[in-house]
Amino acid sequence: MNPTIYLGIGGTGVKTLAHIKHQFEKEYGVGNIPDEIAFVGFDFQTDMDEDPDLATDISPDFIKVDVAANPKQTYEVGRDKHNKYHWMHAANETNVGDKILKGAHQVRTTGRLYTEITLGLILPRIKSVISRVLCVCPYVDIHMVMSLAGGTGAGSFITIATAIKQDFGSRVNLFGFGVTHSVFEAMDPMGNKMPNVMYNCISSIIDLDYMFTATPEKPIYFEVGGETIALTESVFDDFFIIDNKSDNNYEIRKIDELCEMLGLALYSFGLSGHFTPISHHLSYKMGYHDVQNKIGWVRGLGACEVVYKGK
């Protein structure tokens, strides 16, 4: 059993979290999942854990954010009096609501703002789960799942990841699994209901790409909870971009189905022994990447085909 915490952020993350937990419940029974495994998630659609279509009950693992806070008022005071939230684009200010209740409405900066406002509620809960697993294990893998195309997941995942790494450092291995815009475009081909998904996804990946360039010589400065943190390396040990098509162009057209498949894969990682980043299994020779002597490792994960896509 690999010590693993599954962290679901936003609607996509929470749905995937439910599928992962359901797999463990089928294996070990409800209430009997080993202590090395833990779950935690949140969404700014504050009743997300009550969705009857979730694969299992995640209410004990779901963080209910403070719906009493007034995000718009908090933002205006922070902006005008404390020089905070300078990353908020002026055109996005109108998207900030008076209550945190029904999500971030596909606006990344709104998701990030809501995260900042509720950080005092979200982080202690996440940290307590990590500390509990570290009490019985010397390290823990954290699999963070989110959509890169919406508001909550795309807006908060870097903030949450940075805060985790700041507190726990090398005791946690942090792996990101970000779902792209493609499945949402398949669900809404006219773009009437989800017009921002492609733009959110592109900007999320640009942010990730930039963060991976951080070095001690050229740190990247990032604001978390009103504090500016100097990143000298990426907070993610590895990050996986998840689209909705296979190499033979089989297409998943519903987010629930994609969450189920992703949940099954992440469940397998929790059972497969220490999960080493994909990059550790690759070498670069003569201008191309090569997977070296890892057939047994691949088969151990139950995979029949591994495709490495450059860039």
C-alpha positions as a Markdown table, in Angstrom:
| # | Residue | x | y | z |
|---|---|---|---|---|
| 1 | Met | 0.0 | 0.0 | 0.0 |
| 2 | Asn | 1.4 | 3.3 | -1.0 |
| 3 | Pro | 0.7 | 6.2 | 1.4 |
| 4 | Thr | -1.4 | 8.5 | -0.7 |
| 5 | Ile | -3.7 | 11.5 | -0.3 |
| 6 | Tyr | -6.2 | 12.3 | -3.0 |
| 7 | Leu | -6.9 | 16.0 | -3.2 |
| 8 | Gly | -9.9 | 17.0 | -5.4 |
| 9 | Ile | -10.3 | 20.7 | -6.2 |
| 10 | Gly | -13.4 | 22.0 | -8.0 |
| 11 | Gly | -16.2 | 20.1 | -9.5 |
| 12 | Thr | -14.0 | 17.9 | -11.7 |
| 13 | Gly | -11.7 | 17.1 | -8.8 |
| 14 | Val | -14.5 | 16.3 | -6.4 |
| 15 | Lys | -16.2 | 14.0 | -8.9 |
| 16 | Thr | -12.9 | 12.2 | -9.5 |
| 17 | Leu | -12.3 | 12.0 | -5.7 |
| 18 | Ala | -15.7 | 10.2 | -5.3 |
| 19 | His | -14.8 | 7.6 | -7.9 |
| 20 | Ile | -11.4 | 7.0 | -6.3 |
| 21 | Lys | -12.9 | 6.5 | -2.8 |
| 22 | His | -15.6 | 4.3 | -4.3 |
| 23 | Gln | -12.9 | 2.0 | -5.7 |
| 24 | Phe | -11.2 | 1.7 | -2.3 |
| 25 | Glu | -14.6 | 1.0 | -0.6 |
| 26 | Lys | -15.2 | -1.8 | -3.0 |
| 27 | Glu | -11.8 | -3.3 | -2.2 |
| 28 | Tyr | -11.8 | -2.8 | 1.6 |
| 29 | Gly | -15.4 | -2.0 | 2.6 |
| 30 | Val | -17.0 | 1.2 | 3.7 |
| 31 | Gly | -15.2 | 2.6 | 6.7 |
| 32 | Asn | -12.3 | 0.1 | 6.4 |
| 33 | Ile | -9.9 | 2.0 | 4.0 |
| 34 | Pro | -6.3 | 1.7 | 5.4 |
| 35 | Asp | -4.9 | 4.7 | 7.3 |
| 36 | Glu | -2.3 | 5.2 | 4.6 |
| 37 | Ile | -5.0 | 6.4 | 2.3 |
| 38 | Ala | -6.9 | 9.7 | 2.8 |
| 39 | Phe | -9.2 | 12.0 | 0.8 |
| 40 | Val | -9.9 | 15.7 | 0.9 |
| 41 | Gly | -11.6 | 18.1 | -1.5 |
| 42 | Phe | -13.4 | 21.4 | -1.8 |
| 43 | Asp | -15.4 | 23.3 | -4.3 |
| 44 | Phe | -16.9 | 26.8 | -4.3 |
| 45 | Gln | -20.2 | 25.3 | -5.3 |
| 46 | Thr | -20.6 | 24.7 | -1.6 |
| 47 | Asp | -23.2 | 21.9 | -1.9 |
| 48 | Met | -21.1 | 19.9 | -4.3 |
| 49 | Asp | -20.8 | 17.0 | -1.8 |
| 50 | Glu | -24.5 | 16.6 | -1.8 |
| 51 | Asp | -24.7 | 15.8 | -5.5 |
| 52 | Pro | -26.7 | 12.6 | -5.8 |
| 53 | Asp | -24.7 | 11.5 | -8.9 |
| 54 | Leu | -21.4 | 11.3 | -7.0 |
| 55 | Ala | -20.0 | 7.7 | -6.9 |
| 56 | Thr | -20.0 | 7.6 | -3.1 |
| 57 | Asp | -20.5 | 9.8 | -0.1 |
| 58 | Ile | -17.6 | 12.2 | 0.3 |
| 59 | Ser | -19.2 | 14.6 | 2.8 |
| 60 | Pro | -16.7 | 13.6 | 5.6 |
| 61 | Asp | -13.9 | 14.5 | 3.2 |
| 62 | Phe | -15.4 | 17.7 | 1.8 |
| 63 | Ile | -14.4 | 21.2 | 3.1 |
| 64 | Lys | -17.4 | 23.5 | 3.5 |
| 65 | Val | -16.1 | 27.0 | 2.8 |
| 66 | Asp | -17.4 | 30.0 | 4.7 |
| 67 | Val | -20.4 | 31.2 | 2.7 |
| 68 | Ala | -20.8 | 34.2 | 5.1 |
| 69 | Ala | -17.8 | 36.0 | 3.7 |
| 70 | Asn | -18.5 | 38.8 | 1.2 |
| 71 | Pro | -15.9 | 38.3 | -1.5 |
| 72 | Lys | -16.6 | 41.6 | -3.3 |
| 73 | Gln | -16.2 | 43.6 | -0.2 |
| 74 | Thr | -13.1 | 41.7 | 0.9 |
| 75 | Tyr | -11.5 | 42.2 | -2.5 |
| 76 | Glu | -12.2 | 46.0 | -2.6 |
| 77 | Val | -10.9 | 46.5 | 0.9 |
| 78 | Gly | -7.8 | 44.4 | 0.2 |
| 79 | Arg | -7.2 | 46.2 | -3.1 |
| 80 | Asp | -7.7 | 49.8 | -1.8 |
| 81 | Lys | -6.2 | 49.6 | 1.7 |
| 82 | His | -3.7 | 46.8 | 1.7 |
| 83 | Asn | -2.4 | 46.7 | -1.9 |
| 84 | Lys | -3.5 | 43.1 | -2.2 |
| 85 | Tyr | -4.9 | 41.1 | -5.1 |
| 86 | His | -2.9 | 43.0 | -7.6 |
| 87 | Trp | -3.1 | 40.0 | -9.9 |
| 88 | Met | -6.8 | 40.5 | -10.5 |
| 89 | His | -7.4 | 41.9 | -13.9 |
| 90 | Ala | -9.7 | 45.0 | -13.8 |
| 91 | Ala | -12.1 | 43.4 | -16.4 |
| 92 | Asn | -12.7 | 40.5 | -14.1 |
| 93 | Glu | -13.7 | 42.5 | -11.0 |
| 94 | Thr | -17.3 | 42.4 | -12.0 |
| 95 | Asn | -17.3 | 38.6 | -11.8 |
| 96 | Val | -16.7 | 38.6 | -8.1 |
| 97 | Gly | -19.9 | 37.9 | -6.2 |
| 98 | Asp | -21.3 | 38.9 | -2.8 |
| 99 | Lys | -21.3 | 35.3 | -1.6 |
| 100 | Ile | -19.3 | 32.1 | -2.1 |
| 101 | Leu | -22.1 | 29.7 | -2.9 |
| 102 | Lys | -22.4 | 28.7 | -6.5 |
| 103 | Gly | -18.8 | 28.4 | -7.7 |
| 104 | Ala | -16.4 | 30.7 | -9.5 |
| 105 | His | -18.4 | 30.7 | -12.7 |
| 106 | Gln | -15.5 | 29.7 | -15.0 |
| 107 | Val | -13.3 | 32.7 | -14.1 |
| 108 | Arg | -9.8 | 31.8 | -12.9 |
| 109 | Thr | -9.2 | 35.0 | -11.0 |
| 110 | Thr | -12.5 | 34.6 | -9.1 |
| 111 | Gly | -11.4 | 31.0 | -8.1 |
| 112 | Arg | -8.1 | 32.3 | -6.9 |
| 113 | Leu | -9.7 | 35.2 | -5.0 |
| 114 | Tyr | -12.2 | 32.8 | -3.3 |
| 115 | Thr | -9.2 | 30.6 | -2.4 |
| 116 | Glu | -7.4 | 33.5 | -0.8 |
| 117 | Ile | -10.4 | 34.5 | 1.2 |
| 118 | Thr | -11.1 | 31.0 | 2.5 |
| 119 | Leu | -7.5 | 29.9 | 2.9 |
| 120 | Gly | -7.7 | 30.0 | 6.7 |
| 121 | Leu | -10.5 | 27.3 | 6.4 |
| 122 | Ile | -9.1 | 25.2 | 3.5 |
| 123 | Leu | -5.4 | 24.9 | 4.5 |
| 124 | Pro | -5.8 | 23.7 | 8.1 |
| 125 | Arg | -8.1 | 20.9 | 7.0 |
| 126 | Ile | -5.7 | 19.8 | 4.2 |
| 127 | Lys | -2.7 | 20.1 | 6.5 |
| 128 | Ser | -4.4 | 18.0 | 9.2 |
| 129 | Val | -5.0 | 15.2 | 6.7 |
| 130 | Ile | -1.4 | 15.3 | 5.5 |
| 131 | Ser | -0.1 | 15.3 | 9.1 |
| 132 | Arg | -2.3 | 12.4 | 10.0 |
| 133 | Val | -0.9 | 10.2 | 7.2 |
| 134 | Leu | 2.7 | 11.4 | 8.0 |
| 135 | Cys | 2.2 | 10.1 | 11.6 |
| 136 | Val | 2.1 | 6.5 | 10.2 |
| 137 | Cys | 4.3 | 6.9 | 7.1 |
| 138 | Pro | 7.6 | 8.7 | 6.5 |
| 139 | Tyr | 6.4 | 10.3 | 3.3 |
| 140 | Val | 3.1 | 10.7 | 1.4 |
| 141 | Asp | 2.2 | 11.1 | -2.3 |
| 142 | Ile | -0.4 | 13.7 | -2.9 |
| 143 | His | -2.4 | 13.3 | -6.1 |
| 144 | Met | -4.1 | 16.7 | -6.8 |
| 145 | Val | -6.9 | 16.5 | -9.4 |
| 146 | Met | -8.7 | 19.5 | -10.9 |
| 147 | Ser | -9.9 | 20.9 | -14.2 |
| 148 | Leu | -7.6 | 23.4 | -15.8 |
| 149 | Ala | -10.5 | 24.9 | -17.7 |
| 150 | Gly | -12.9 | 26.1 | -15.0 |
| 151 | Gly | -12.8 | 28.6 | -12.2 |
| 152 | Thr | -12.3 | 26.9 | -8.9 |
| 153 | Gly | -9.7 | 24.2 | -9.9 |
| 154 | Ala | -7.8 | 26.4 | -12.4 |
| 155 | Gly | -7.8 | 29.4 | -10.1 |
| 156 | Ser | -6.7 | 27.7 | -6.9 |
| 157 | Phe | -4.5 | 24.7 | -7.7 |
| 158 | Ile | -1.2 | 26.6 | -7.8 |
| 159 | Thr | -2.0 | 28.5 | -4.6 |
| 160 | Ile | -2.9 | 25.3 | -2.7 |
| 161 | Ala | 0.1 | 23.4 | -4.1 |
| 162 | Thr | 2.5 | 26.2 | -3.1 |
| 163 | Ala | 1.1 | 26.3 | 0.5 |
| 164 | Ile | 1.4 | 22.5 | 0.8 |
| 165 | Lys | 5.1 | 22.5 | -0.3 |
| 166 | Gln | 5.9 | 25.5 | 1.9 |
| 167 | Asp | 4.8 | 23.5 | 5.0 |
| 168 | Phe | 5.9 | 20.0 | 4.2 |
| 169 | Gly | 8.7 | 20.2 | 1.7 |
| 170 | Ser | 10.3 | 16.9 | 0.6 |
| 171 | Arg | 8.0 | 14.9 | 2.9 |
| 172 | Val | 5.3 | 15.1 | 0.3 |
| 173 | Asn | 5.6 | 14.2 | -3.4 |
| 174 | Leu | 3.1 | 16.3 | -5.2 |
| 175 | Phe | 1.6 | 15.2 | -8.5 |
| 176 | Gly | -0.9 | 17.2 | -10.5 |
| 177 | Phe | -3.6 | 15.8 | -12.8 |
| 178 | Gly | -5.2 | 18.6 | -14.8 |
| 179 | Val | -8.2 | 18.0 | -17.1 |
| 180 | Thr | -8.2 | 20.1 | -20.2 |
| 181 | His | -11.0 | 22.0 | -21.9 |
| 182 | Ser | -11.6 | 19.4 | -24.6 |
| 183 | Val | -14.2 | 17.3 | -22.8 |
| 184 | Phe | -16.2 | 20.4 | -21.9 |
| 185 | Glu | -16.2 | 21.6 | -25.5 |
| 186 | Ala | -17.5 | 18.2 | -26.5 |
| 187 | Met | -20.3 | 18.7 | -24.0 |
| 188 | Asp | -21.0 | 22.3 | -25.2 |
| 189 | Pro | -19.9 | 22.5 | -28.8 |
| 190 | Met | -21.6 | 25.9 | -29.4 |
| 191 | Gly | -19.8 | 27.4 | -26.4 |
| 192 | Asn | -23.0 | 28.9 | -25.0 |
| 193 | Lys | -22.7 | 27.4 | -21.5 |
| 194 | Met | -19.0 | 27.2 | -21.1 |
| 195 | Pro | -17.4 | 30.0 | -23.2 |
| 196 | Asn | -14.2 | 30.4 | -21.2 |
| 197 | Val | -12.9 | 26.8 | -20.9 |
| 198 | Met | -10.3 | 27.0 | -23.7 |
| 199 | Tyr | -8.9 | 30.3 | -22.5 |
| 200 | Asn | -8.7 | 29.1 | -18.9 |
| 201 | Cys | -6.9 | 26.0 | -19.9 |
| 202 | Ile | -4.4 | 27.8 | -22.1 |
| 203 | Ser | -3.6 | 30.3 | -19.3 |
| 204 | Ser | -3.4 | 27.5 | -16.7 |
| 205 | Ile | -0.8 | 25.7 | -18.8 |
| 206 | Ile | 1.2 | 28.9 | -19.4 |
| 207 | Asp | 1.3 | 29.5 | -15.6 |
| 208 | Leu | 2.4 | 25.9 | -15.1 |
| 209 | Asp | 5.1 | 26.2 | -17.7 |
| 210 | Tyr | 6.4 | 29.4 | -16.2 |
| 211 | Met | 6.5 | 27.9 | -12.7 |
| 212 | Phe | 8.6 | 25.0 | -13.9 |
| 213 | Thr | 11.3 | 27.5 | -14.9 |
| 214 | Ala | 11.9 | 28.6 | -11.3 |
| 215 | Thr | 15.5 | 28.3 | -10.0 |
| 216 | Pro | 17.4 | 29.5 | -7.0 |
| 217 | Glu | 19.1 | 32.0 | -9.3 |
| 218 | Lys | 15.9 | 33.2 | -10.8 |
| 219 | Pro | 13.1 | 32.7 | -8.3 |
| 220 | Ile | 9.4 | 33.3 | -9.2 |
| 221 | Tyr | 7.4 | 35.4 | -6.7 |
| 222 | Phe | 3.9 | 34.2 | -5.9 |
| 223 | Glu | 1.3 | 35.6 | -3.5 |
| 224 | Val | -0.3 | 33.2 | -1.1 |
| 225 | Gly | -2.5 | 34.4 | 1.7 |
| 226 | Gly | -1.2 | 37.9 | 1.4 |
| 227 | Glu | 2.4 | 36.7 | 1.7 |
| 228 | Thr | 4.8 | 36.8 | -1.2 |
| 229 | Ile | 6.7 | 33.5 | -1.6 |
| 230 | Ala | 9.9 | 33.1 | -3.6 |
| 231 | Leu | 9.6 | 29.8 | -5.6 |
| 232 | Thr | 13.0 | 28.4 | -6.4 |
| 233 | Glu | 11.6 | 25.3 | -8.1 |
| 234 | Ser | 8.3 | 24.0 | -9.2 |
| 235 | Val | 6.0 | 23.0 | -6.3 |
| 236 | Phe | 4.8 | 20.0 | -8.4 |
| 237 | Asp | 7.1 | 17.0 | -8.7 |
| 238 | Asp | 5.3 | 16.2 | -11.9 |
| 239 | Phe | 2.1 | 17.3 | -13.7 |
| 240 | Phe | -0.1 | 15.3 | -16.1 |
| 241 | Ile | -2.4 | 17.0 | -18.6 |
| 242 | Ile | -5.5 | 14.9 | -19.2 |
| 243 | Asp | -7.5 | 15.3 | -22.4 |
| 244 | Asn | -10.5 | 13.4 | -23.6 |
| 245 | Lys | -9.1 | 11.5 | -26.6 |
| 246 | Ser | -7.0 | 8.3 | -27.0 |
| 247 | Asp | -4.4 | 8.0 | -29.7 |
| 248 | Asn | -6.8 | 6.2 | -32.0 |
| 249 | Asn | -9.2 | 9.2 | -31.5 |
| 250 | Tyr | -11.7 | 7.5 | -29.2 |
| 251 | Glu | -13.4 | 10.4 | -27.6 |
| 252 | Ile | -15.0 | 10.8 | -24.1 |
| 253 | Arg | -17.8 | 13.3 | -24.4 |
| 254 | Lys | -18.9 | 13.5 | -20.8 |
| 255 | Ile | -17.0 | 14.8 | -17.8 |
| 256 | Asp | -18.5 | 12.1 | -15.5 |
| 257 | Glu | -17.1 | 9.4 | -17.7 |
| 258 | Leu | -13.7 | 11.0 | -17.8 |
| 259 | Cys | -13.7 | 11.4 | -14.0 |
| 260 | Glu | -14.5 | 7.8 | -13.6 |
| 261 | Met | -11.6 | 6.7 | -15.8 |
| 262 | Leu | -9.2 | 9.1 | -14.1 |
| 263 | Gly | -10.4 | 7.9 | -10.7 |
| 264 | Leu | -9.6 | 4.3 | -11.7 |
| 265 | Ala | -6.1 | 5.2 | -12.8 |
| 266 | Leu | -5.4 | 7.1 | -9.6 |
| 267 | Tyr | -6.8 | 4.3 | -7.5 |
| 268 | Ser | -4.3 | 2.0 | -9.2 |
| 269 | Phe | -1.4 | 4.4 | -8.3 |
| 270 | Gly | -2.3 | 4.1 | -4.7 |
| 271 | Leu | -2.0 | 0.4 | -4.8 |
| 272 | Ser | 1.1 | 0.1 | -7.0 |
| 273 | Gly | 4.0 | 0.9 | -4.6 |
| 274 | His | 5.8 | 4.2 | -4.5 |
| 275 | Phe | 4.8 | 6.3 | -7.5 |
| 276 | Thr | 7.8 | 7.7 | -9.2 |
| 277 | Pro | 7.4 | 10.7 | -11.6 |
| 278 | Ile | 7.3 | 9.8 | -15.2 |
| 279 | Ser | 10.3 | 12.0 | -15.9 |
| 280 | His | 12.4 | 9.6 | -13.8 |
| 281 | His | 11.7 | 6.8 | -16.2 |
| 282 | Leu | 12.9 | 8.7 | -19.3 |
| 283 | Ser | 16.3 | 9.5 | -20.7 |
| 284 | Tyr | 17.1 | 11.9 | -23.5 |
| 285 | Lys | 19.5 | 10.6 | -26.1 |
| 286 | Met | 20.4 | 11.6 | -29.6 |
| 287 | Gly | 17.5 | 14.1 | -29.7 |
| 288 | Tyr | 14.6 | 11.9 | -28.5 |
| 289 | His | 13.1 | 10.5 | -25.3 |
| 290 | Asp | 13.4 | 6.8 | -24.5 |
| 291 | Val | 11.6 | 4.7 | -21.9 |
| 292 | Gln | 14.4 | 2.5 | -20.5 |
| 293 | Asn | 13.9 | -1.0 | -19.1 |
| 294 | Lys | 10.5 | -0.1 | -17.6 |
| 295 | Ile | 8.3 | -2.7 | -19.2 |
| 296 | Gly | 7.7 | -4.4 | -15.8 |
| 297 | Trp | 7.0 | -1.1 | -14.1 |
| 298 | Val | 4.4 | -0.3 | -16.9 |
| 299 | Arg | 2.7 | -3.7 | -16.7 |
| 300 | Gly | 2.6 | -3.3 | -12.9 |
| 301 | Leu | 0.3 | -0.4 | -13.4 |
| 302 | Gly | -1.9 | -2.4 | -15.7 |
| 303 | Ala | -1.1 | -0.3 | -18.7 |
| 304 | Cys | -1.0 | -1.9 | -22.2 |
| 305 | Glu | 0.4 | 1.2 | -23.9 |
| 306 | Val | 2.5 | 4.2 | -22.9 |
| 307 | Val | 2.7 | 7.2 | -25.1 |
| 308 | Tyr | 5.1 | 10.0 | -24.3 |
| 309 | Lys | 4.1 | 13.2 | -26.1 |
| 310 | Gly | 6.9 | 15.8 | -26.4 |
| 311 | Lys | 6.5 | 19.4 | -25.2 |
